[in-house]
Amino acid sequence: MKHDTGPLHPEAPERLDAISNQLIMSGLDYVLMRHDAPKATREQIERIHDPAYVDRIIAAAPENGSVEIDGDTVMSPGTLNAALRAAGAGVMAVDLIMSGKANPVFCAVRPPGHHAERAQAMGFCLFNNVAIAAAHALEAHGLSRVAIVDFDVHHGNGTEDAFADEPRVLFCSSFQHPFYPYSGHEADTPNLVDVPLPAGTAGPAFRAAVSEHWFPALEAFRPQMILISAGFDAHIMDDMSSLALSEADYGWITSELVAIAKRHAEGRIVSILEGGYDPGSLARSVVAHLKALLD
């Protein structure tokens, strides 16, 4: 909440307020177990990010006021702590699942992460939370097949950058195209399954596209854990984009991923919040997502 992006910035603390309020209204708040995320360590972050880049982000953190890292990405005095804990949340989620203490786990974090490349912040993102979590699953827990599924309306260029040549990771993503960050439509390695969607795509076409492309790849890969980059900005009410998904679509894709996880991954799923900038539709979509995760 102390990651202050300034007035009118879409990636605002109110996003988490809306989610919390909707969880209470839905009754889910009373059945969830909560954890405070630790800070990710340098070792965990540097599995994905260049050490010199991590140094630059730490050095850029202001003591007061704000600093623009790029035209979209802002740091305030509370940002570094938030970014370290957002990355640490994914790491903790993997640890909780692998130790049998929780499953599934949803990380309600900000700033988001899937645009952050090895040595570049962009698109509101400083550290690539889902990539750091996946690398932790591989290196600290010895998994050999980890799938990342990204249904944010923007292509997860940072995640693709991290794992384009990593056969232990299958990256499946859907996104509006052409659209920021104007990448992801020419996947050229077998572990990348990109589904670019034209503006105006609604639920039926989205479901058909991911059924055709994602599901066969996931079944063949047989992941030992599924991590979700859960962006809800493809919702019809979110003016960040021009796609037309609904809460029901997010519930559907989540249920399908739960079924795949049960078949191949002992049900292991970590979901990490990415986009979603209309507070109402974001909150309703997260509740639909969590209900499906809880099966």
C-alpha positions in Angstrom: 0.0 0.0 0.0 3.0 2.3 0.5 4.1 1.9 -3.2 2.8 5.3 -4.2 2.6 5.7 -8.0 1.1 9.2 -7.8 -2.3 10.6 -8.7 -4.1 9.1 -11.7 -1.6 6.2 -12.2 -3.7 3.0 -12.9 -1.4 0.7 -10.8 -2.7 2.2 -7.5 -3.1 0.9 -3.9 -6.9 1.0 -4.4 -6.6 -2.1 -6.5 -5.7 -4.1 -3.3 -8.4 -2.3 -1.3 -11.0 -3.4 -3.9 -9.8 -7.0 -3.7 -9.9 -7.1 0.1 -13.4 -5.6 0.2 -14.8 -8.1 -2.4 -13.2 -11.0 -0.5 -15.2 -9.9 2.6 -18.4 -9.4 0.6 -18.0 -12.9 -1.0 -17.4 -14.6 2.3 -14.0 -15.9 1.0 -12.1 -13.8 3.4 -13.2 -16.0 6.3 -11.9 -19.2 4.8 -8.5 -18.0 3.5 -5.2 -18.4 5.4 -3.1 -15.3 5.1 0.7 -14.8 5.2 2.9 -11.8 5.2 5.4 -12.0 2.3 9.1 -11.8 3.2 11.6 -9.9 1.2 13.2 -11.9 -1.6 16.9 -12.3 -1.2 19.5 -11.1 -3.7 20.3 -14.8 -4.5 16.6 -15.4 -5.4 16.3 -12.2 -7.5 19.5 -12.7 -9.3 18.4 -16.1 -10.7 16.4 -13.9 -13.1 17.9 -10.3 -13.0 21.4 -9.1 -13.7 23.2 -8.1 -10.4 24.1 -4.7 -11.8 20.4 -4.1 -12.6 19.4 -5.0 -9.0 22.1 -2.5 -7.8 20.6 0.2 -10.0 17.0 -0.4 -8.7 18.2 -0.3 -5.1 20.2 2.8 -5.7 17.3 4.5 -7.4 14.9 4.1 -4.5 14.2 7.7 -3.2 14.1 8.8 0.4 11.3 11.2 -0.4 9.3 12.2 -3.5 9.2 9.9 -6.5 11.5 8.8 -9.3 10.5 7.7 -12.8 12.4 4.6 -13.9 10.7 4.9 -17.2 7.6 6.6 -18.5 5.3 4.1 -16.8 7.3 2.8 -13.8 7.6 4.9 -10.7 9.4 4.5 -7.4 8.4 6.2 -4.2 10.0 5.7 -0.7 7.8 2.6 -0.2 8.4 1.0 -3.6 11.6 -1.0 -3.0 10.1 -2.7 0.1 6.9 -3.5 -1.9 8.9 -4.9 -4.9 11.1 -7.0 -2.7 8.1 -8.5 -0.9 6.1 -9.0 -4.1 9.0 -11.1 -5.4 9.3 -12.8 -2.0 5.6 -13.6 -2.0 6.0 -15.9 -5.0 9.1 -17.6 -3.4 7.2 -18.1 -0.2 4.2 -19.5 -2.1 6.4 -22.1 -3.7 7.9 -23.0 -0.4 4.5 -23.3 1.3 3.3 -25.7 -1.5 6.4 -27.8 -1.6 6.3 -28.2 2.2 2.7 -29.3 2.1 1.6 -26.3 4.2 -0.7 -24.7 1.6 -2.1 -25.3 -1.9 -3.1 -23.4 -3.9 -1.6 -20.0 -3.1 -2.6 -16.6 -4.5 -0.2 -13.7 -4.1 -2.1 -10.3 -4.0 1.0 -8.2 -4.7 2.0 -5.0 -6.3 4.0 -3.8 -8.1 3.3 -6.5 -10.8 6.3 -8.2 -12.5 5.8 -9.9 -15.9 7.2 -7.0 -18.0 10.5 -6.8 -16.0 13.3 -8.1 -18.2 16.7 -9.3 -17.0 18.2 -5.8 -16.9 15.2 -3.5 -17.6 12.2 -2.3 -15.7 9.1 -1.4 -17.7 5.3 -1.5 -17.7 4.9 -0.8 -13.9 7.3 -3.8 -13.2 10.6 -3.8 -11.3 11.3 -7.5 -10.5 9.7 -10.3 -12.4 7.7 -12.0 -9.5 6.5 -15.0 -11.4 9.9 -15.7 -13.0 11.7 -15.5 -9.7 9.1 -17.9 -8.2 9.6 -20.3 -11.1 13.4 -20.2 -10.8 13.1 -20.9 -7.1 10.9 -24.0 -7.8 13.6 -25.2 -10.2 16.7 -24.4 -8.3 15.7 -24.7 -4.6 13.2 -27.5 -4.9 14.7 -29.5 -7.8 11.6 -29.5 -10.0 12.3 -30.2 -13.7 9.1 -29.1 -15.4 7.4 -25.8 -14.4 4.7 -24.2 -16.4 3.9 -20.5 -16.4 0.5 -19.4 -17.7 -0.1 -15.7 -18.3 -3.6 -14.4 -19.2 -2.8 -10.7 -18.7 -3.9 -8.5 -21.6 -0.3 -7.5 -22.1 2.3 -10.0 -23.3 4.7 -11.0 -20.5 7.8 -10.1 -22.3 10.0 -10.2 -19.2 8.9 -13.8 -18.5 9.5 -14.8 -22.1 12.9 -13.1 -21.9 13.8 -15.1 -18.8 12.9 -18.5 -20.1 13.0 -18.5 -23.9 15.8 -21.0 -24.0 14.9 -22.9 -20.8 13.4 -26.3 -21.6 12.4 -26.9 -17.9 9.9 -24.1 -18.3 6.8 -24.0 -20.5 5.4 -20.5 -21.0 1.9 -20.1 -22.2 0.5 -16.6 -22.7 -2.5 -14.9 -24.2 -2.6 -11.2 -24.9 -4.1 -8.5 -27.1 -2.0 -7.9 -30.3 -0.9 -5.5 -31.6 -0.6 -3.9 -28.2 1.9 -2.9 -25.6 4.7 -4.2 -25.3 4.4 -5.2 -29.0 6.1 -8.6 -28.5 5.2 -12.2 -28.2 3.6 -12.9 -31.6 6.6 -14.6 -33.1 7.5 -17.4 -30.6 10.4 -19.4 -32.1 11.2 -21.9 -29.4 9.2 -25.0 -28.5 8.7 -24.0 -24.9 6.8 -20.8 -25.8 3.1 -21.0 -26.6 1.9 -17.5 -27.5 -1.8 -16.8 -28.3 -2.1 -13.2 -29.7 -5.7 -12.0 -29.7 -7.1 -9.2 -31.9 -8.9 -6.3 -30.3 -12.5 -7.1 -29.6 -11.9 -10.8 -28.7 -14.5 -12.0 -26.2 -14.9 -15.1 -24.1 -15.8 -17.7 -26.6 -12.9 -16.9 -28.9 -10.5 -16.7 -26.0 -11.6 -20.1 -24.7 -11.3 -21.7 -28.1 -7.8 -20.3 -28.7 -6.3 -21.4 -25.4 -8.0 -24.8 -25.7 -6.4 -25.3 -29.1 -2.9 -24.1 -28.2 -2.3 -24.1 -24.4 -4.0 -27.3 -23.3 -2.2 -29.8 -25.6 1.1 -28.2 -24.8 0.5 -28.4 -21.1 -0.7 -32.0 -21.3 2.4 -33.0 -23.2 4.7 -31.1 -20.9 3.2 -32.7 -17.7 4.2 -29.8 -15.4 5.1 -30.5 -11.8 3.9 -27.1 -10.8 1.8 -24.4 -12.5 2.4 -20.7 -11.9 -0.2 -18.2 -13.1 0.5 -14.6 -14.1 -3.0 -13.5 -13.2 -3.7 -10.3 -15.0 -7.4 -9.3 -15.1 -7.1 -6.3 -17.5 -8.6 -8.2 -20.4 -12.0 -7.7 -18.7 -14.6 -5.9 -20.8 -15.0 -3.2 -18.1 -11.2 -2.5 -18.0 -10.4 0.4 -20.3 -6.7 -0.5 -20.3 -7.5 -2.8 -23.2 -9.9 -3.7 -26.0 -10.6 -7.4 -25.1 -13.9 -8.4 -23.7 -13.5 -11.2 -21.1 -15.7 -11.6 -18.0 -15.4 -13.0 -14.5 -16.9 -16.3 -15.9 -14.0 -16.6 -18.4 -11.4 -16.1 -15.6 -13.2 -18.8 -13.5 -13.3 -21.1 -16.5 -9.6 -20.9 -17.4 -8.7 -21.3 -13.7 -10.8 -24.4 -13.4 -9.1 -25.9 -16.5 -5.7 -25.2 -15.1 -6.7 -26.7 -11.7 -7.7 -29.9 -13.6 -4.4 -30.0 -15.4 -2.5 -29.4 -12.2 -4.4 -32.3 -10.5 -3.5 -34.7 -13.4 0.2 -33.8 -13.5 1.4 -31.6 -10.6 -0.3 -33.0 -7.5 -2.6 -29.9 -7.7 0.3 -27.5 -7.2 -0.7 -24.0 -8.3 0.8 -20.6 -7.4 -1.1 -17.6 -8.8 0.5 -14.1 -8.7 -1.4 -10.9 -9.4 -0.4 -8.9 -12.5 -2.7 -6.4 -14.1 -6.3 -5.3 -13.7 -7.0 -1.6 -13.4 -10.8 -1.2 -13.0 -11.2 -1.9 -9.3 -14.6 -3.3 -9.5 -14.0 -5.8 -12.3 -10.6 -6.7 -10.9 -12.1 -7.5 -7.5 -14.9 -9.6 -8.9 -12.5 -11.4 -11.3 -10.1 -12.2 -8.4 -13.0 -13.7 -6.4 -14.0 -15.9 -9.4 -10.4 -16.9 -9.8 -10.0 -17.9 -6.1 -13.3 -19.8 -6.1 -12.0 -21.8 -9.0 -8.6 -22.3 -7.4 -10.4 -23.6 -4.3 -12.3 -26.0 -6.6 
